[in-house]
């Protein structure tokens, strides 16, 4: 099973999949700091690069591609690993390592040729061919995805929309007539099909099973649930709610640096114990206030987990 992690929902309602696995830790250093003899050689001819590319590297390739596209549009012909890494927000050593997995080592003192690297990454991502996309679940999210113009410019063509709601089936959305899910079939246009699930969690597994049985092997899942799929089927899950929660975590830390607050069921927890005074629940406590709050006069008996605090 190949499942990664990143969610929404509905039929009509937002990470897991594994790309190639393994690493090439013995690969020569990449970038303009690459070893002599590798200078200028980034044609992907060494040791069949692309096989065994780490999943983390695969996840960063679209970011490199976006930055390179912007550079190409500005007429930039070469870029150093430091400049490209800064544009993406990663370290230059990590970028060089990533690109070395593709067989791209740049030229010492010059860097990477933007056009060539752009084509190389596009090829490794499969963007030099056309991909069929079908969207399952034509609610608000599904409609937005069906109308997104960025798919076509990147080689992804929406070829079918499906739903099982009588209120939606038969409706024309962005030039496509919504068909009943029971009629789903993999398009016979000769291109591999990627299915996008924009359905509620309660039906996501059932719909996934239907897609897999029809021959779909790549699924982008927006439902807030982990899908169970057989070997050879790749699933990416987009979890918007989780991403918002992560941002909320960082915002909370920025709002009250150095202060400690842990709320569970409306009461403030300190070192595994529950404050006895509801008046203190929800307050952010600094060191002195926390010490005062833990005095018997303020708390009374503090429940403990086991014999530790």
Backbone as CSV, one residue per row, in Angstrom:
resi,resn,N_x,N_y,N_z,CA_x,CA_y,CA_z,C_x,C_y,C_z
1,UNK,0.845,-1.178,0.000,0.000,0.000,0.000,0.880,1.227,0.000
2,UNK,0.516,2.213,-0.806,1.306,3.441,-0.874,0.444,4.617,-0.478
3,UNK,0.609,5.093,0.727,-0.218,6.192,1.193,0.620,7.239,1.903
4,UNK,0.439,8.488,1.534,1.145,9.608,2.142,0.147,10.408,2.950
5,UNK,0.636,11.545,3.499,-0.341,12.338,4.201,-0.443,13.799,3.796
6,UNK,-1.577,14.468,3.624,-1.914,15.885,3.560,-3.382,16.067,3.672
7,UNK,-6.923,17.920,3.789,-8.250,17.266,3.779,-9.411,18.206,3.606
8,UNK,-10.706,18.205,3.047,-12.002,18.821,3.138,-13.079,17.840,2.756
9,UNK,-14.076,18.082,2.390,-15.074,17.103,2.136,-16.149,17.574,1.238
10,UNK,-17.429,17.784,1.013,-18.188,16.952,0.293,-17.579,17.205,-0.948
11,UNK,-20.491,13.916,-1.079,-20.192,14.069,-2.500,-20.505,15.481,-2.833
12,UNK,-19.628,16.151,-2.999,-19.564,17.544,-3.137,-18.813,18.216,-2.055
13,UNK,-18.260,17.757,-1.293,-17.648,18.562,-0.256,-16.700,19.617,-0.687
14,UNK,-11.092,18.276,1.723,-9.900,18.296,1.209,-9.692,17.378,1.703
15,UNK,-3.038,13.399,2.927,-2.006,13.555,1.922,-1.679,12.154,1.713
16,UNK,-2.359,9.564,1.764,-0.966,9.316,1.656,-0.520,8.641,0.383
17,UNK,0.648,8.684,-0.200,1.153,8.018,-1.395,2.646,7.944,-1.342
18,UNK,3.179,6.949,-1.872,4.620,6.861,-1.946,5.007,6.890,-3.392
19,UNK,5.969,7.704,-3.700,6.547,7.630,-5.026,7.657,6.606,-4.922
20,UNK,8.644,6.691,-5.819,9.737,5.739,-5.733,10.411,5.875,-4.378
21,UNK,10.833,4.733,-3.821,11.426,4.769,-2.500,12.912,4.517,-2.559
22,UNK,13.576,4.730,-1.421,15.007,4.496,-1.364,15.766,5.794,-1.531
23,UNK,17.033,5.758,-1.223,17.860,6.945,-1.364,19.147,6.591,-2.062
24,UNK,19.823,7.639,-2.528,21.124,7.459,-3.145,22.120,8.277,-2.336
25,UNK,22.379,7.814,-1.103,23.258,8.569,-0.231,24.676,8.622,-0.764
26,UNK,24.996,7.716,-1.670,26.337,7.727,-2.213,26.467,8.607,-3.430
27,UNK,25.415,9.332,-3.784,25.466,10.180,-4.969,26.479,11.287,-4.769
28,UNK,27.079,11.693,-5.858,28.059,12.780,-5.773,27.373,14.054,-5.371
29,UNK,28.082,14.973,-4.706,27.463,16.234,-4.314,26.932,16.957,-5.527
30,UNK,25.795,17.643,-5.365,25.209,18.330,-6.510,25.554,19.791,-6.526
31,UNK,24.995,20.500,-7.515,25.136,21.942,-7.601,26.482,22.349,-8.132
32,UNK,26.702,23.663,-8.109,27.957,24.170,-8.641,29.133,23.781,-7.778
33,UNK,28.852,23.213,-6.584,29.918,22.720,-5.732,30.196,21.247,-6.001
34,UNK,29.584,20.719,-7.032,29.726,19.310,-7.348,31.154,18.950,-7.659
35,UNK,31.410,17.657,-7.615,32.770,17.195,-7.804,33.272,17.484,-9.190
36,UNK,34.561,17.623,-9.359,35.138,17.837,-10.670,34.818,16.651,-11.547
37,UNK,34.643,16.869,-12.781,34.283,15.782,-13.676,32.790,15.701,-13.842
38,UNK,32.023,16.226,-12.843,30.581,16.278,-12.965,30.140,17.638,-13.465
39,UNK,31.073,18.573,-13.564,30.708,19.930,-13.946,30.004,19.946,-15.283
40,UNK,28.837,20.576,-15.284,28.090,20.732,-16.517,27.311,19.506,-16.921
41,UNK,27.519,18.396,-16.207,26.820,17.198,-16.615,25.564,17.042,-15.794
42,UNK,24.414,17.323,-16.389,23.158,17.153,-15.680,22.119,16.593,-16.635
43,UNK,22.580,15.650,-17.458,21.685,15.090,-18.469,20.930,13.870,-17.967
44,UNK,21.094,13.539,-16.686,20.325,12.431,-16.132,20.822,11.084,-16.598
45,UNK,22.060,10.989,-17.084,22.527,9.737,-17.642,23.220,8.846,-16.626
46,UNK,23.499,9.336,-15.394,24.291,8.575,-14.472,23.439,7.663,-13.608
47,UNK,23.745,6.374,-13.612,23.129,5.411,-12.709,21.605,5.442,-12.714
48,UNK,21.024,5.707,-13.862,19.567,5.733,-13.983,18.933,6.577,-12.897
49,UNK,19.321,7.869,-12.774,18.710,8.724,-11.762,17.207,8.813,-11.973
50,UNK,16.480,9.077,-10.929,15.024,9.097,-10.995,14.461,7.861,-10.329
51,UNK,15.232,6.752,-10.383,14.828,5.576,-9.638,15.346,5.719,-8.227
52,UNK,14.538,5.368,-7.257,14.968,5.487,-5.887,15.051,6.913,-5.398
53,UNK,14.303,7.831,-5.996,14.288,9.212,-5.520,13.484,9.265,-4.223
54,UNK,14.057,9.823,-3.153,13.329,9.879,-1.878,12.022,10.647,-2.009
55,UNK,11.042,10.224,-1.245,9.728,10.864,-1.287,9.809,12.346,-0.939
56,UNK,10.660,12.688,0.033,10.795,14.098,0.418,11.321,14.926,-0.747
57,UNK,12.214,14.347,-1.527,12.736,15.047,-2.706,11.643,15.242,-3.739
58,UNK,10.853,14.194,-3.974,9.747,14.285,-4.934,8.799,15.405,-4.533
59,UNK,8.533,15.539,-3.223,7.605,16.562,-2.737,8.128,17.967,-2.986
60,UNK,9.457,18.126,-3.081,10.027,19.461,-3.307,10.203,19.789,-4.787
61,UNK,10.157,18.799,-5.661,10.374,19.068,-7.081,9.386,20.087,-7.663
62,UNK,8.088,20.012,-7.327,7.168,21.031,-7.844,7.544,22.446,-7.402
63,UNK,8.124,22.593,-6.206,8.548,23.913,-5.747,9.712,24.431,-6.580
64,UNK,10.656,23.535,-6.871,11.772,23.924,-7.729,11.267,24.292,-9.118
65,UNK,10.317,23.522,-9.599,9.763,23.776,-10.929,9.099,25.141,-10.995
66,UNK,8.346,25.495,-9.957,7.661,26.787,-9.922,8.663,27.938,-9.919
67,UNK,9.722,27.791,-9.114,10.735,28.837,-9.053,11.481,28.961,-10.375
68,UNK,11.798,27.846,-10.999,12.502,27.858,-12.284,11.636,28.463,-13.379
69,UNK,10.340,28.178,-13.331,9.424,28.749,-14.320,9.408,30.268,-14.220
70,UNK,9.391,30.779,-12.984,9.413,32.229,-12.776,10.715,32.824,-13.295
71,UNK,11.827,32.138,-13.067,13.124,32.621,-13.554,13.153,32.643,-15.074
72,UNK,12.635,31.582,-15.685,12.622,31.500,-17.150,11.769,32.611,-17.743
73,UNK,10.642,32.912,-17.101,9.762,33.966,-17.596,10.415,35.337,-17.508
74,UNK,11.372,35.501,-16.586,12.095,36.766,-16.464,13.332,36.805,-17.357
75,UNK,13.569,35.716,-18.069,14.700,35.672,-18.979,16.010,35.268,-18.333
76,UNK,15.964,34.751,-17.121,17.180,34.311,-16.440,17.674,33.010,-17.055
77,UNK,18.958,32.962,-17.403,19.504,31.783,-18.068,20.194,30.814,-17.126
78,UNK,20.853,31.321,-16.093,21.512,30.456,-15.120,21.169,30.916,-13.720
79,UNK,21.236,29.979,-12.761,20.929,30.309,-11.381,21.823,29.480,-10.470
80,UNK,22.325,30.090,-9.408,23.139,29.359,-8.453,22.244,28.542,-7.534
81,UNK,22.832,27.552,-6.884,22.047,26.738,-5.958,21.554,27.596,-4.796
82,UNK,22.371,28.579,-4.373,21.955,29.443,-3.270,20.734,30.274,-3.637
83,UNK,20.736,30.842,-4.834,19.620,31.684,-5.265,18.355,30.864,-5.456
84,UNK,18.496,29.683,-6.070,17.330,28.834,-6.295,16.782,28.324,-4.974
85,UNK,17.678,27.945,-4.059,17.240,27.470,-2.749,16.513,28.563,-1.985
86,UNK,17.021,29.790,-2.063,16.382,30.906,-1.369,14.994,31.174,-1.928
87,UNK,14.837,31.025,-3.240,13.529,31.261,-3.871,12.497,30.233,-3.428
88,UNK,12.975,29.046,-3.077,12.075,27.963,-2.674,11.909,27.907,-1.160
89,UNK,12.919,28.393,-0.442,12.843,28.350,1.012,13.455,27.106,1.618
90,UNK,14.481,26.542,0.966,15.195,25.390,1.507,16.680,25.725,1.548
91,UNK,17.476,24.898,2.181,18.901,25.111,2.215,19.539,24.719,0.891
92,UNK,20.634,25.397,0.551,21.271,25.103,-0.736,21.845,23.696,-0.777
93,UNK,22.329,23.190,0.355,22.864,21.821,0.385,21.759,20.809,0.116
94,UNK,20.584,21.064,0.681,19.456,20.160,0.443,19.041,20.205,-1.016
95,UNK,19.012,21.387,-1.589,18.643,21.508,-3.000,19.627,20.748,-3.884
96,UNK,20.930,20.919,-3.625,21.918,20.212,-4.429,21.765,18.702,-4.299
97,UNK,21.493,18.246,-3.092,21.280,16.815,-2.864,20.054,16.330,-3.633
98,UNK,18.972,17.114,-3.569,17.758,16.743,-4.289,18.025,16.600,-5.783
99,UNK,18.691,17.601,-6.351,18.920,17.589,-7.794,19.919,16.517,-8.199
100,UNK,20.806,16.121,-7.283,21.744,15.056,-7.608,21.020,13.732,-7.803
101,UNK,19.866,13.567,-7.144,19.068,12.349,-7.337,18.541,12.261,-8.767
102,UNK,18.449,13.412,-9.413,17.975,13.435,-10.800,19.131,13.369,-11.779
103,UNK,20.357,13.351,-11.267,21.521,13.342,-12.135,21.945,14.728,-12.557
104,UNK,21.433,15.763,-11.860,21.761,17.135,-12.217,22.775,17.683,-11.240
105,UNK,23.981,18.030,-11.730,25.057,18.479,-10.865,25.517,19.904,-11.153
106,UNK,24.926,20.576,-12.105,25.286,21.964,-12.360,26.719,22.131,-12.822
107,UNK,27.161,23.362,-12.906,28.524,23.689,-13.330,29.194,24.519,-12.254
108,UNK,30.354,24.084,-11.833,31.064,24.790,-10.774,31.286,26.246,-11.152
109,UNK,30.940,27.154,-10.237,31.140,28.573,-10.469,30.085,29.215,-11.341
110,UNK,29.201,28.421,-11.927,28.151,28.952,-12.807,26.777,28.658,-12.240
111,UNK,26.560,27.407,-11.845,25.259,27.023,-11.321,24.514,26.136,-12.291
112,UNK,23.209,26.316,-12.340,22.342,25.489,-13.184,21.820,26.295,-14.360
113,UNK,21.729,25.632,-15.494,21.107,26.248,-16.666,19.602,26.106,-16.498
114,UNK,18.924,27.249,-16.381,17.513,27.270,-16.006,16.643,26.465,-16.963
115,UNK,16.782,26.694,-18.249,15.932,26.004,-19.220,16.094,24.504,-19.175
116,UNK,17.354,24.051,-19.089,17.604,22.615,-19.076,17.067,21.977,-17.803
117,UNK,17.315,22.615,-16.652,16.830,22.068,-15.392,15.306,22.064,-15.342
118,UNK,14.704,23.079,-15.929,13.246,23.146,-15.997,12.699,21.963,-16.776
119,UNK,13.312,21.670,-17.916,12.867,20.530,-18.728,13.125,19.209,-18.011
120,UNK,14.240,19.127,-17.320,14.602,17.889,-16.641,13.625,17.557,-15.516
121,UNK,13.318,18.555,-14.683,12.386,18.317,-13.592,10.991,18.018,-14.132
122,UNK,10.599,18.722,-15.190,9.295,18.462,-15.809,9.202,17.022,-16.275
123,UNK,10.285,16.527,-16.862,10.300,15.150,-17.352,10.181,14.159,-16.196
124,UNK,10.913,14.414,-15.113,10.860,13.509,-13.973,9.485,13.529,-13.316
125,UNK,8.798,14.660,-13.356,7.458,14.753,-12.783,6.384,14.246,-13.740
126,UNK,6.788,13.856,-14.932,5.812,13.342,-15.889,5.000,14.421,-16.561
127,UNK,5.515,15.637,-16.571,4.743,16.752,-17.123,4.983,16.969,-18.611
128,UNK,5.743,16.070,-19.224,5.951,16.163,-20.665,4.900,15.353,-21.419
129,UNK,3.935,14.816,-20.705,2.836,14.092,-21.335,1.517,14.569,-20.749
130,UNK,0.427,14.141,-21.341,-0.901,14.566,-20.900,-1.460,13.564,-19.900
131,UNK,-2.172,14.079,-18.909,-2.797,13.215,-17.899,-4.287,13.510,-17.820
132,UNK,-5.086,12.456,-17.866,-6.526,12.603,-17.692,-6.853,12.755,-16.207
133,UNK,-7.787,13.628,-15.903,-8.243,13.823,-14.522,-9.758,13.695,-14.480
134,UNK,-10.238,12.890,-13.544,-11.682,12.801,-13.304,-11.943,13.280,-11.887
135,UNK,-13.029,13.991,-11.703,-13.376,14.533,-10.385,-14.639,13.853,-9.894
136,UNK,-14.566,13.295,-8.709,-15.705,12.604,-8.104,-16.231,13.446,-6.954
137,UNK,-17.487,13.865,-7.059,-18.089,14.716,-6.036,-18.151,16.154,-6.519
138,UNK,-19.307,16.553,-7.051,-19.409,17.882,-7.657,-20.215,18.817,-6.757
139,UNK,-19.668,19.053,-5.571,-20.212,20.062,-4.665,-19.405,21.334,-4.865
140,UNK,-19.304,22.144,-3.837,-18.557,23.397,-3.963,-17.093,23.169,-4.324
141,UNK,-16.446,22.230,-3.626,-15.041,21.951,-3.901,-14.858,21.357,-5.284
142,UNK,-15.676,20.372,-5.614,-15.566,19.728,-6.917,-15.763,20.698,-8.059
143,UNK,-16.682,21.615,-7.912,-16.923,22.616,-8.961,-15.728,23.553,-9.105
144,UNK,-15.162,23.935,-7.973,-13.991,24.811,-8.028,-12.829,24.128,-8.730
145,UNK,-12.626,22.866,-8.403,-11.538,22.124,-9.037,-11.798,21.953,-10.529
146,UNK,-13.049,21.713,-10.893,-13.389,21.518,-12.310,-13.129,22.783,-13.119
147,UNK,-13.224,23.941,-12.465,-13.037,25.195,-13.178,-11.642,25.770,-13.060
148,UNK,-10.731,25.052,-12.409,-9.376,25.572,-12.203,-8.584,25.514,-13.502
149,UNK,-8.141,26.665,-13.973,-7.441,26.730,-15.247,-6.004,26.262,-15.204
150,UNK,-5.435,26.149,-14.007,-4.040,25.753,-13.900,-3.769,24.310,-14.256
151,UNK,-4.800,23.462,-14.251,-4.585,22.059,-14.590,-4.110,21.900,-16.030
152,UNK,-4.845,22.495,-16.950,-4.551,22.314,-18.377,-3.152,22.814,-18.728
153,UNK,-2.734,23.927,-18.146,-1.428,24.480,-18.474,-0.290,23.613,-17.978
154,UNK,-0.595,22.680,-17.099,0.433,21.786,-16.561,0.284,20.358,-17.064
155,UNK,-0.561,20.179,-18.066,-0.698,18.859,-18.677,-1.771,17.974,-18.079
156,UNK,-2.630,18.544,-17.230,-3.706,17.769,-16.617,-5.045,18.211,-17.204
157,UNK,-5.705,17.318,-17.893,-6.983,17.659,-18.515,-8.148,16.991,-17.817
158,UNK,-9.109,17.784,-17.364,-10.312,17.226,-16.744,-11.172,16.615,-17.840
159,UNK,-11.424,15.313,-17.733,-12.165,14.609,-18.780,-13.498,14.050,-18.305
160,UNK,-13.777,14.153,-17.011,-15.043,13.621,-16.533,-15.382,14.083,-15.133
161,UNK,-16.683,14.331,-14.881,-17.185,14.708,-13.565,-18.256,13.699,-13.164
162,UNK,-18.201,13.251,-11.908,-19.144,12.222,-11.448,-19.700,12.564,-10.073
163,UNK,-20.956,12.182,-9.869,-21.615,12.365,-8.584,-22.743,11.349,-8.515
164,UNK,-23.283,11.120,-7.310,-24.419,10.199,-7.219,-25.688,10.897,-6.751
165,UNK,-25.665,12.236,-6.719,-26.846,12.991,-6.317,-27.713,13.297,-7.543
166,UNK,-28.983,12.912,-7.515,-29.882,13.196,-8.642,-29.975,14.689,-8.944
167,UNK,-29.746,15.528,-7.920,-29.831,16.977,-8.111,-28.651,17.510,-8.920
168,UNK,-27.576,16.739,-9.005,-26.373,17.185,-9.687,-26.156,16.480,-11.003
169,UNK,-26.484,15.189,-11.055,-26.287,14.397,-12.273,-27.049,15.017,-13.432
170,UNK,-26.371,15.158,-14.559,-26.982,15.743,-15.751,-26.697,17.220,-15.898
171,UNK,-26.222,17.860,-14.844,-25.887,19.283,-14.902,-24.585,19.491,-15.664
172,UNK,-24.484,20.585,-16.380,-23.265,20.904,-17.119,-22.406,21.839,-16.267
173,UNK,-21.198,21.397,-15.961,-20.274,22.177,-15.133,-18.974,22.367,-15.907
174,UNK,-18.669,23.607,-16.241,-17.447,23.925,-16.980,-17.266,23.066,-18.232
175,UNK,-18.351,22.909,-18.954,-18.279,22.195,-20.223,-18.391,20.688,-20.119
176,UNK,-18.551,20.157,-18.908,-18.677,18.705,-18.723,-20.029,18.383,-18.098
177,UNK,-20.699,17.384,-18.634,-21.963,16.935,-18.064,-21.653,15.964,-16.933
178,UNK,-22.201,16.233,-15.758,-21.969,15.371,-14.602,-22.674,14.040,-14.817
179,UNK,-21.910,12.972,-14.726,-22.460,11.637,-14.943,-22.643,10.921,-13.612
180,UNK,-23.569,9.943,-13.576,-23.759,9.188,-12.333,-22.528,8.355,-12.011
181,UNK,-22.196,8.256,-10.744,-21.020,7.519,-10.321,-21.090,6.059,-10.749
182,UNK,-22.285,5.531,-10.825,-22.451,4.128,-11.221,-21.968,3.876,-12.644
183,UNK,-21.823,4.919,-13.449,-21.367,4.764,-14.830,-19.880,5.049,-14.981
184,UNK,-19.168,5.173,-13.865,-17.758,5.523,-13.971,-16.965,4.463,-14.719
185,UNK,-16.103,4.937,-15.584,-15.166,4.070,-16.289,-13.928,4.886,-16.612
186,UNK,-12.798,4.201,-16.688,-11.549,4.881,-17.009,-11.593,5.288,-18.472
187,UNK,-11.352,6.565,-18.785,-11.350,7.005,-20.180,-10.377,6.180,-21.008
188,UNK,-10.741,5.920,-22.255,-9.914,5.079,-23.131,-9.075,5.907,-24.079
189,UNK,-8.655,7.095,-23.622,-7.883,7.985,-24.490,-6.413,7.611,-24.543
190,UNK,-6.022,6.549,-23.837,-4.641,6.110,-23.869,-3.761,6.774,-22.834
191,UNK,-4.299,7.725,-22.067,-3.525,8.406,-21.027,-3.942,7.870,-19.663
192,UNK,-2.983,7.757,-18.768,-3.307,7.314,-17.417,-4.270,8.304,-16.774
193,UNK,-5.140,7.800,-15.918,-6.158,8.636,-15.295,-5.877,8.844,-13.816
194,UNK,-5.950,10.098,-13.395,-5.828,10.453,-11.984,-7.211,10.874,-11.498
195,UNK,-7.676,10.258,-10.418,-8.995,10.577,-9.879,-8.861,11.514,-8.690
196,UNK,-9.721,12.511,-8.642,-9.755,13.458,-7.524,-11.026,13.185,-6.728
197,UNK,-10.859,12.870,-5.449,-12.002,12.613,-4.584,-12.346,13.861,-3.791
198,UNK,-13.545,14.401,-4.023,-14.043,15.553,-3.267,-15.368,15.145,-2.643
199,UNK,-15.334,14.059,-1.891,-16.543,13.463,-1.315,-16.430,13.439,0.203
200,UNK,-17.563,13.259,0.900,-17.517,13.177,2.369,-16.742,11.945,2.827
201,UNK,-16.203,12.022,4.029,-15.420,10.914,4.569,-16.224,9.618,4.640
202,UNK,-17.522,9.728,4.909,-18.350,8.534,5.097,-18.424,7.660,3.846
203,UNK,-18.241,8.244,2.681,-18.359,7.454,1.441,-17.037,7.348,0.694
204,UNK,-16.007,7.971,1.208,-14.736,8.022,0.483,-14.155,6.643,0.200
205,UNK,-14.168,5.736,1.192,-13.593,4.410,0.965,-14.382,3.635,-0.080
206,UNK,-15.701,3.738,-0.014,-16.528,3.042,-1.009,-16.241,3.547,-2.411
207,UNK,-16.146,4.852,-2.554,-15.855,5.425,-3.864,-14.444,5.035,-4.311
208,UNK,-13.514,5.039,-3.378,-12.147,4.639,-3.689,-12.121,3.206,-4.213
209,UNK,-12.825,2.312,-3.551,-12.867,0.908,-3.990,-13.417,0.791,-5.406
210,UNK,-14.441,1.600,-5.700,-15.028,1.575,-7.034,-14.009,2.030,-8.078
211,UNK,-13.278,3.085,-7.755,-12.280,3.606,-8.692,-11.169,2.591,-8.933
212,UNK,-10.701,1.983,-7.854,-9.623,0.997,-7.978,-10.081,-0.191,-8.810
213,UNK,-11.307,-0.648,-8.573,-11.818,-1.788,-9.334,-11.971,-1.455,-10.818
214,UNK,-12.115,-0.153,-11.126,-12.241,0.271,-12.521,-10.879,0.465,-13.180
215,UNK,-9.809,0.379,-12.390,-8.476,0.487,-12.971,-7.704,1.745,-12.632
216,UNK,-8.259,2.609,-11.772,-7.550,3.823,-11.386,-6.435,3.467,-10.404
217,UNK,-5.243,4.007,-10.624,-4.111,3.698,-9.735,-3.505,4.943,-9.081
218,UNK,-4.068,6.116,-9.347,-3.597,7.349,-8.716,-4.805,8.160,-8.262
219,UNK,-4.834,8.500,-6.973,-5.986,9.190,-6.400,-5.523,10.368,-5.543
220,UNK,-6.120,11.530,-5.782,-5.912,12.701,-4.924,-7.135,12.812,-4.029
221,UNK,-6.946,12.615,-2.738,-8.063,12.517,-1.806,-8.229,13.771,-0.966
222,UNK,-9.363,14.449,-1.090,-9.668,15.623,-0.290,-10.548,15.285,0.909
223,UNK,-10.958,14.021,1.034,-11.804,13.628,2.159,-10.955,13.436,3.411
224,UNK,-11.451,13.831,4.574,-10.680,13.713,5.824,-10.663,12.295,6.361
225,UNK,-10.066,11.397,5.604,-9.999,9.995,6.012,-8.839,9.335,5.283
226,UNK,-8.214,8.366,5.927,-7.148,7.600,5.294,-7.778,6.465,4.497
227,UNK,-7.427,6.372,3.240,-7.970,5.342,2.369,-7.071,4.115,2.353
228,UNK,-7.683,2.956,2.327,-6.945,1.697,2.261,-6.987,1.191,0.824
229,UNK,-5.826,1.052,0.234,-5.740,0.674,-1.177,-4.732,-0.451,-1.337
230,UNK,-4.843,-1.226,-2.416,-3.894,-2.318,-2.650,-2.559,-1.808,-3.153
231,UNK,-1.572,-2.684,-3.172,-0.262,-2.352,-3.715,-0.407,-1.836,-5.136
232,UNK,0.391,-0.844,-5.465,0.358,-0.316,-6.826,-0.565,0.868,-6.997
233,UNK,-1.374,1.162,-5.980,-2.275,2.321,-6.036,-1.686,3.412,-5.143
234,UNK,-1.525,4.590,-5.710,-0.952,5.713,-4.971,-2.043,6.709,-4.596
235,UNK,-2.011,7.144,-3.348,-2.999,8.099,-2.848,-2.274,9.265,-2.195
236,UNK,-2.693,10.474,-2.544,-2.225,11.683,-1.862,-3.434,12.295,-1.163
237,UNK,-3.268,12.659,0.104,-4.386,13.241,0.849,-4.098,14.701,1.162
238,UNK,-5.006,15.563,0.803,-4.875,16.991,1.052,-5.690,17.324,2.297
239,UNK,-5.001,17.687,3.365,-5.671,17.933,4.647,-5.602,19.420,4.989
240,UNK,-6.550,20.195,4.507,-6.573,21.631,4.761,-6.797,21.939,6.237
241,UNK,-7.656,21.146,6.873,-7.951,21.383,8.285,-6.690,21.220,9.133
242,UNK,-5.907,20.192,8.832,-4.678,19.968,9.595,-3.690,21.109,9.384
243,UNK,-3.603,21.596,8.154,-2.690,22.704,7.878,-3.112,23.959,8.644
244,UNK,-4.424,24.215,8.722,-4.911,25.361,9.489,-4.598,25.192,10.972
245,UNK,-4.725,23.966,11.463,-4.434,23.712,12.875,-2.960,23.949,13.183
246,UNK,-2.091,23.579,12.256,-0.659,23.806,12.442,-0.373,25.310,12.491
247,UNK,-1.020,26.060,11.594,-0.849,27.511,11.608,-1.385,28.114,12.899
248,UNK,-2.518,27.592,13.377,-3.095,28.078,14.626,-2.132,27.835,15.791
249,UNK,-1.460,26.692,15.766,-0.471,26.382,16.801,0.622,27.433,16.836
250,UNK,1.149,27.780,15.664,2.225,28.766,15.601,1.729,30.157,15.980
251,UNK,0.503,30.503,15.576,-0.056,31.797,15.937,-0.224,31.914,17.447
252,UNK,-0.656,30.844,18.073,-0.832,30.854,19.523,0.495,31.066,20.229
253,UNK,1.539,30.426,19.726,2.854,30.577,20.343,3.386,31.997,20.171
254,UNK,3.114,32.594,19.009,3.565,33.970,18.775,2.788,34.963,19.627
255,UNK,1.524,34.648,19.910,0.663,35.575,20.642,1.081,35.705,22.103
256,UNK,1.615,34.622,22.707,1.987,34.663,24.121,3.291,33.916,24.330
257,UNK,4.413,34.447,23.817,5.701,33.766,23.979,6.092,33.631,25.444
258,UNK,6.592,32.443,25.798,7.060,32.222,27.155,5.968,31.923,28.150
259,UNK,4.724,31.827,27.693,3.626,31.548,28.616,3.075,30.171,28.318
260,UNK,2.541,29.500,29.319,2.115,28.119,29.192,0.620,27.987,29.380
261,UNK,-0.067,27.469,28.360,-1.489,27.223,28.477,-1.807,25.894,27.829
262,UNK,-2.516,25.023,28.520,-2.955,23.759,27.925,-4.391,23.547,28.342
263,UNK,-5.302,23.640,27.400,-6.719,23.548,27.721,-7.283,22.208,27.272
264,UNK,-7.951,21.510,28.167,-8.634,20.274,27.838,-9.977,20.296,28.532
265,UNK,-11.045,20.159,27.756,-12.402,20.168,28.314,-12.664,21.394,29.177
266,UNK,-12.121,22.551,28.767,-12.445,23.779,29.458,-11.629,24.074,30.696
267,UNK,-10.705,23.167,31.083,-9.881,23.416,32.266,-8.425,23.446,31.863
268,UNK,-7.620,24.173,32.631,-6.207,24.286,32.327,-5.446,23.134,32.973
269,UNK,-4.637,22.416,32.163,-3.848,21.302,32.668,-2.421,21.769,32.891
270,UNK,-1.829,21.380,33.996,-0.442,21.710,34.290,0.269,20.425,34.696
271,UNK,1.283,20.017,33.900,2.042,18.806,34.196,1.131,17.609,34.444
272,UNK,0.082,17.488,33.675,-0.791,16.327,33.792,-1.868,16.466,34.842
273,UNK,-1.872,17.540,35.641,-2.893,17.716,36.662,-3.927,18.725,36.229
274,UNK,-5.096,18.739,36.849,-6.161,19.673,36.490,-6.300,20.722,37.589
275,UNK,-6.266,21.986,37.222,-6.440,23.033,38.226,-7.828,22.943,38.822
276,UNK,-7.885,23.022,40.159,-9.177,22.898,40.814,-10.033,24.129,40.657
277,UNK,-9.425,25.297,40.418,-10.190,26.534,40.324,-10.611,26.795,38.896
278,UNK,-11.906,26.727,38.614,-12.410,27.008,37.278,-12.130,28.452,36.884
279,UNK,-11.918,29.332,37.879,-11.642,30.727,37.575,-10.324,30.870,36.832
280,UNK,-9.420,29.872,37.018,-8.130,29.925,36.359,-8.162,29.276,34.990
281,UNK,-9.214,28.526,34.693,-9.265,27.796,33.419,-9.194,28.763,32.258
282,UNK,-8.318,28.456,31.323,-8.207,29.260,30.125,-7.191,30.367,30.215
283,UNK,-6.603,30.595,31.423,-5.619,31.644,31.558,-4.247,31.155,31.133
284,UNK,-3.453,32.066,30.560,-2.066,31.752,30.249,-1.244,32.094,31.486
285,UNK,-0.452,31.136,31.967,0.250,31.321,33.218,1.745,31.452,33.003
286,UNK,2.355,32.522,33.533,3.802,32.601,33.504,4.329,31.838,34.715
287,UNK,5.661,31.817,34.913,6.233,31.005,35.977,5.695,31.328,37.351
288,UNK,5.651,32.619,37.723,5.209,32.996,39.056,3.732,32.704,39.265
289,UNK,2.932,33.036,38.258,1.498,32.793,38.390,1.228,31.300,38.491
290,UNK,1.998,30.483,37.751,1.815,29.039,37.793,2.152,28.503,39.180
291,UNK,3.273,29.011,39.755,3.662,28.560,41.094,2.603,28.927,42.117
292,UNK,2.062,30.152,41.997,1.030,30.592,42.934,-0.240,29.769,42.779
293,UNK,-0.557,29.446,41.525,-1.785,28.697,41.267,-1.711,27.291,41.819
294,UNK,-0.491,26.773,41.958,-0.330,25.410,42.429,-0.282,25.306,43.946
295,UNK,-0.325,26.439,44.664,-0.340,26.396,46.115,-1.663,25.797,46.586
296,UNK,-1.648,25.047,47.687,-2.877,24.408,48.185,-4.031,25.373,48.355
297,UNK,-3.740,26.615,48.781,-4.816,27.571,49.011,-5.535,27.925,47.725
298,UNK,-4.819,27.820,46.598,-5.430,28.181,45.327,-6.013,26.989,44.606
299,UNK,-5.419,25.809,44.831,-5.809,24.656,44.034,-6.497,23.589,44.838
300,UNK,-6.127,23.436,46.085,-6.659,22.327,46.850,-5.853,21.095,46.479
301,UNK,-6.499,19.973,46.291,-5.801,18.735,45.948,-5.671,18.627,44.441
302,UNK,-4.461,18.445,43.963,-4.200,18.358,42.520,-4.145,16.899,42.121
303,UNK,-5.096,16.400,41.332,-5.075,14.991,40.897,-3.783,14.720,40.136
304,UNK,-3.261,13.516,40.269,-2.041,13.158,39.590,-2.230,11.862,38.813
305,UNK,-1.420,11.765,37.736,-1.434,10.540,36.933,-0.374,9.631,37.518
306,UNK,-0.757,8.498,38.096,0.194,7.615,38.748,0.715,8.310,39.992
307,UNK,2.023,8.255,40.177,2.623,8.905,41.337,3.490,10.069,40.932
308,UNK,3.400,10.477,39.662,4.254,11.552,39.166,3.425,12.780,38.865
309,UNK,4.119,13.895,38.774,3.432,15.129,38.450,4.086,15.765,37.270
